[in-house]
Amino acid sequence: MPKYICLCVVTLTLLFTPLCQGTSEVEIGGLLLDNTKSRLGHDFYHEFSQLWRDIPNTEGINVQIIEQIVPRAGTRLSLRLNGRIIYFTHFGRRQSSVKKKVEQAIFILIDAMKKSQYHQDNIDMVGDGW
């Protein structure tokens, strides 16, 4: 009987030890949502997500790529940062270069992330930031 109790205690200790250690080490970075529908939109998302992985300090930041298909005109892609539109572009019906627009979107996103760190509610910041 004591061997059985000892075996149960050791088993329970081994089961719960990894769970306790793992909870303090889990970090979730920013969230990138894909709402694209066409092949061109998926290409944009794929290129964007490759660059998104390299951006540091994305904790608590939500980015959403939304595609709207416009009949006879192509598609409209918009980029939202925490629910606010920061970038949008149009793609025609023909294939066009996605990489240049992705790089432009990444630079605008980085700038918007930097600006979102500073709140205009702060007394030290006047309307123009000086």
Contacts in CASP RR format, 6 or more apart in sequence:
PFRMAT RR
TARGET T0000
AUTHOR 0000-0000-0000
METHOD contacts of the structure
MODEL  1
MPKYICLCVVTLTLLFTPLCQGTSEVEIGGLLLDNTKSRLGHDFYHEFSQ
LWRDIPNTEGINVQIIEQIVPRAGTRLSLRLNGRIIYFTHFGRRQSSVKK
KVEQAIFILIDAMKKSQYHQDNIDMVGDGW
27 59 0 8 1.000
28 59 0 8 1.000
29 58 0 8 1.000
29 59 0 8 1.000
29 60 0 8 1.000
29 61 0 8 1.000
30 58 0 8 1.000
30 59 0 8 1.000
30 60 0 8 1.000
30 61 0 8 1.000
30 62 0 8 1.000
30 63 0 8 1.000
31 60 0 8 1.000
31 61 0 8 1.000
31 62 0 8 1.000
31 63 0 8 1.000
32 48 0 8 1.000
32 49 0 8 1.000
32 52 0 8 1.000
32 63 0 8 1.000
32 64 0 8 1.000
32 65 0 8 1.000
33 62 0 8 1.000
33 63 0 8 1.000
33 64 0 8 1.000
33 65 0 8 1.000
34 42 0 8 1.000
34 45 0 8 1.000
34 49 0 8 1.000
34 65 0 8 1.000
35 64 0 8 1.000
35 65 0 8 1.000
35 66 0 8 1.000
35 67 0 8 1.000
36 42 0 8 1.000
36 44 0 8 1.000
36 45 0 8 1.000
36 65 0 8 1.000
36 66 0 8 1.000
36 67 0 8 1.000
36 77 0 8 1.000
37 67 0 8 1.000
37 69 0 8 1.000
37 75 0 8 1.000
38 67 0 8 1.000
38 69 0 8 1.000
38 75 0 8 1.000
40 75 0 8 1.000
40 91 0 8 1.000
40 95 0 8 1.000
40 96 0 8 1.000
40 98 0 8 1.000
41 65 0 8 1.000
41 67 0 8 1.000
41 75 0 8 1.000
41 77 0 8 1.000
41 91 0 8 1.000
43 98 0 8 1.000
44 65 0 8 1.000
44 67 0 8 1.000
44 77 0 8 1.000
44 91 0 8 1.000
44 98 0 8 1.000
44 101 0 8 1.000
44 102 0 8 1.000
45 65 0 8 1.000
47 98 0 8 1.000
47 99 0 8 1.000
47 102 0 8 1.000
48 65 0 8 1.000
48 102 0 8 1.000
48 105 0 8 1.000
48 106 0 8 1.000
51 102 0 8 1.000
51 103 0 8 1.000
51 106 0 8 1.000
52 58 0 8 1.000
52 63 0 8 1.000
52 106 0 8 1.000
55 106 0 8 1.000
55 109 0 8 1.000
55 110 0 8 1.000
55 113 0 8 1.000
57 113 0 8 1.000
58 113 0 8 1.000
61 81 0 8 1.000
61 82 0 8 1.000
61 113 0 8 1.000
62 80 0 8 1.000
62 81 0 8 1.000
62 82 0 8 1.000
62 83 0 8 1.000
63 79 0 8 1.000
63 80 0 8 1.000
63 81 0 8 1.000
63 109 0 8 1.000
64 79 0 8 1.000
64 80 0 8 1.000
64 83 0 8 1.000
65 77 0 8 1.000
65 78 0 8 1.000
65 79 0 8 1.000
65 80 0 8 1.000
66 77 0 8 1.000
66 78 0 8 1.000
66 79 0 8 1.000
66 80 0 8 1.000
67 75 0 8 1.000
67 76 0 8 1.000
67 77 0 8 1.000
68 75 0 8 1.000
68 76 0 8 1.000
68 77 0 8 1.000
68 78 0 8 1.000
69 75 0 8 1.000
70 76 0 8 1.000
70 90 0 8 1.000
72 93 0 8 1.000
73 90 0 8 1.000
73 92 0 8 1.000
73 93 0 8 1.000
74 90 0 8 1.000
74 91 0 8 1.000
74 92 0 8 1.000
74 93 0 8 1.000
75 90 0 8 1.000
75 91 0 8 1.000
75 92 0 8 1.000
76 88 0 8 1.000
76 89 0 8 1.000
76 90 0 8 1.000
76 91 0 8 1.000
77 88 0 8 1.000
77 89 0 8 1.000
77 90 0 8 1.000
77 91 0 8 1.000
77 101 0 8 1.000
78 85 0 8 1.000
78 87 0 8 1.000
78 88 0 8 1.000
79 85 0 8 1.000
79 86 0 8 1.000
79 87 0 8 1.000
79 88 0 8 1.000
79 105 0 8 1.000
79 108 0 8 1.000
79 109 0 8 1.000
80 86 0 8 1.000
81 109 0 8 1.000
81 112 0 8 1.000
81 113 0 8 1.000
81 116 0 8 1.000
82 116 0 8 1.000
86 108 0 8 1.000
86 109 0 8 1.000
86 112 0 8 1.000
87 104 0 8 1.000
87 105 0 8 1.000
87 108 0 8 1.000
87 109 0 8 1.000
89 101 0 8 1.000
89 104 0 8 1.000
89 105 0 8 1.000
91 101 0 8 1.000
118 125 0 8 1.000
119 125 0 8 1.000
120 127 0 8 1.000
END
